[in-house]
């Protein structure tokens, strides 16, 4: 699943998030989470991956994972947004991606 936040359709994303999960016996496995647009390179969010691995993917699990995002990533200020705004939006988008990926069984 992937989510993007951009100022307009032709602009580079301010923030983007992508997630891949597998569900096995009602548990999340092989969780992969990446955020981009925050700095020069996309960043894997290992804290989120580790926190969700083996969990049931409940709303509380996703809330806890989203809360870890700002501590796990580095964002920069530029004309498209402040570092703080980008960190906050990365958490929002990553949570949306996680929920979507779980619903779709990705």
Secondary structure by P-SEA (a helix, b strand, c coil): cbbbbbccccccccbbbbbbbbbccccccbbbbbbcccccbbbbcaaaaaaaccccccaaaaaaaaaaccccccccccccccaaaaaaaaaaaaaaaaaaaaaacc
